[in-house]
């Protein structure tokens, strides 16, 4: 585990999270899943964790059929950006994707609202707990900064400077 990215404890009351950082009072995390399978598998998960202690954490992870998955994590905390690059076992991503899609499809069948917040926190915790391959990057591109904060800035009169 890195010195600064810590495992996040999840509970249904979302006590570790500041949902006002989510751009609204919504109680769900923003998650994007892309399944692209043209000549080769490329499955991507992006999610934003609006934490009280660590600011906004943006995770962008990719499964491409290899033994390891790659993940970029950008953190915005105290008006500073940091970025880490991780490699972690593919089994972690495959387990996340299977659980995420099964729950989502079940919610659709039962006409219930889907919430996979606990699943994305589990994947984040799996990534940062796997310390075999991590490196911190000092530079964060303007695009990465904007992506990290896009939902936070949405609809606000005052924009955060990137």
C-alpha positions in Angstrom: 0.0 0.0 0.0 1.3 3.5 -0.7 2.0 6.0 2.0 -0.9 8.3 1.0 -3.5 6.1 -0.6 -5.2 4.2 2.2 -7.9 1.5 2.3 -11.3 3.1 2.7 -13.7 1.6 5.2 -17.2 1.3 3.6 -20.4 1.3 5.5 -24.0 1.9 4.3 -24.1 5.2 6.1 -21.2 6.4 3.8 -19.4 7.8 6.9 -16.0 8.0 5.1 -17.5 10.0 2.2 -18.4 13.6 1.5 -21.2 13.4 -1.0 -21.1 17.2 -1.5 -17.9 16.6 -3.4 -20.0 14.5 -5.8 -21.4 17.6 -7.4 -24.8 17.0 -5.8 -26.4 15.5 -2.7 -26.7 12.1 -4.5 -25.8 9.1 -2.3 -24.4 7.1 -5.2 -20.9 7.1 -6.6 -20.3 7.9 -10.2 -19.1 4.8 -12.1 -18.5 4.3 -15.8 -18.0 0.7 -17.2 -16.9 0.3 -20.8 -16.8 -3.2 -22.4 -15.0 -3.1 -25.7 -14.3 -6.4 -27.4 -13.1 -5.9 -31.0 -10.2 -8.1 -31.9 -9.1 -8.0 -28.3 -10.7 -7.5 -24.9 -10.6 -4.1 -23.4 -12.8 -3.6 -20.3 -12.5 -0.3 -18.5 -13.9 0.9 -15.2 -13.8 4.5 -14.0 -15.1 5.7 -10.7 -14.9 8.7 -8.4 -14.7 8.4 -4.6 -15.5 11.6 -2.8 -13.8 10.9 0.5 -13.8 13.1 3.6 -10.2 12.4 4.6 -8.5 12.1 1.2 -10.5 14.4 -1.1 -11.7 13.2 -4.5 -10.1 10.0 -5.7 -10.5 9.1 -9.4 -9.7 5.6 -10.5 -9.3 4.6 -14.1 -8.5 0.9 -14.5 -8.2 -1.4 -17.6 -8.4 -5.1 -18.1 -7.0 -6.3 -21.4 -6.8 -10.0 -21.0 -3.4 -10.1 -19.4 -2.2 -11.4 -16.0 -2.1 -8.0 -14.6 -4.5 -5.0 -14.9 -3.3 -1.4 -14.9 -4.9 1.4 -12.9 -4.2 5.1 -12.7 -5.4 6.9 -9.6 -5.6 10.6 -9.4 -6.2 12.3 -6.1 -7.4 15.9 -5.5 -6.9 16.9 -1.9 -6.1 20.3 -0.3 -6.1 21.8 -3.8 -3.3 19.6 -4.9 -3.2 16.7 -7.4 -1.2 13.5 -7.2 -1.2 10.5 -9.5 -0.3 6.9 -9.0 0.1 4.0 -11.5 -0.7 0.5 -10.3 -0.6 -3.0 -11.6 -2.7 -5.6 -9.8 -4.0 -9.2 -10.4 -6.6 -9.5 -13.2 -8.6 -11.8 -10.9 -9.5 -8.7 -8.8 -10.9 -6.9 -11.8 -12.8 -9.9 -13.2 -14.4 -10.5 -9.7 -15.4 -6.9 -9.5 -16.9 -6.8 -13.0 -18.8 -10.1 -12.5 -20.3 -8.9 -9.2 -21.1 -5.4 -10.5 -22.9 -6.7 -13.6 -24.8 -9.4 -11.8 -26.1 -6.9 -9.2 -27.0 -4.4 -11.9 -28.9 -6.9 -14.0 -30.7 -8.2 -10.9 -31.8 -4.6 -10.1 -33.0 -4.1 -13.6 -35.1 -7.3 -13.5 -36.5 -6.4 -10.1 -37.0 -2.7 -11.1 -34.9 -1.5 -8.2 -32.4 1.3 -8.2 -28.8 0.0 -8.6 -26.1 0.9 -6.2 -22.6 -0.5 -6.6 -20.8 1.8 -4.2 -19.5 -1.0 -2.0 -18.2 -2.8 -5.1 -16.2 0.1 -6.4 -14.7 0.7 -2.9 -13.8 -3.0 -2.7 -12.0 -2.7 -6.0 -10.2 0.5 -5.0 -9.1 -1.2 -1.8 -7.9 -4.3 -3.7 -5.8 -2.0 -6.0 -4.1 0.0 -3.3 -3.5 -3.0 -1.1 -1.5 -4.8 -3.8 1.8 -3.1 -3.3 3.9 -5.1 -5.7 3.7 -2.5 -8.4 3.1 1.1 -7.6 4.8 4.3 -8.6 3.9 7.9 -7.9 3.9 10.4 -10.6 4.5 14.0 -9.8 2.9 15.4 -12.9 -0.8 15.3 -13.6 -2.0 16.4 -17.0 -4.7 19.1 -17.3 -7.0 16.5 -18.8 -6.5 14.2 -15.8 -7.2 17.1 -13.5 -10.4 18.0 -15.3 -11.5 14.4 -15.4 -10.9 14.0 -11.7 -13.1 17.1 -11.0 -15.7 17.0 -13.8 -18.5 15.9 -11.6 -17.5 18.2 -8.7 -17.6 21.2 -11.0 -20.8 20.3 -12.8 -23.4 23.0 -12.3 -21.3 25.1 -9.8 -20.9 28.8 -10.3 -17.4 28.7 -8.9 -15.0 26.4 -10.7 -12.0 24.8 -9.1 -8.9 25.9 -10.8 -6.9 23.1 -12.5 
